[in-house]
Amino acid sequence: MISKELMGLVSPHGENEILRMNIEGNRLEILYEIGGWGSINLDTLGRMCKEWCLTKGYPLNSGPRLNGTFMTKVDSDLHSVTLYNNYVGSTEVAAIINASKWVMEQRDDS
């Protein structure tokens, strides 16, 4: 599941506006402080996470594995350091979210 902090980074709404989130089928239902409920398709959420990671200098590449799970690879050549980190999930979006959490931990917003 995506954290409130990560959702606040990848969506146009800040995390302080999000009161609650839950998954219903292939959608993430979000209760906002102002405006009530909204929802986003999980595939769209995965794309938003990938785009956000790219703006931070971490391109994500994801795809299926032979055992039926999905893997997302994080590559970066920033500051002459190459990082290769693999994140696994039961769905492609879950793997992307796991990788995005790592990127979130690496960011320096100061």
Stockholm file with secondary structure:
# STOCKHOLM 1.0

chainA/1-110         MISKELMGLVSPHGENEILRMNIEGNRLEILYEIGGWGSINLDTLGRMCKEWCLTKGYPLNSGPRLNGTFMTKVDSDLHSVTLYNNYVGSTEVAAIINASKWVMEQRDDS
#=GR chainA/1-110 SS CCCHHHHHHHSSSCGGGEEEEEEETTEEEEEETTTEEEEEEHHHHHHHHHHHHHHTTCCEEEEECTTSCEEEEEEECGGGCCEEEEEEESSHHHHHHHHHHHHHHHCCCC
#=GC SS_cons         CCCHHHHHHHSSSCGGGEEEEEEETTEEEEEETTTEEEEEEHHHHHHHHHHHHHHTTCCEEEEECTTSCEEEEEEECGGGCCEEEEEEESSHHHHHHHHHHHHHHHCCCC
//
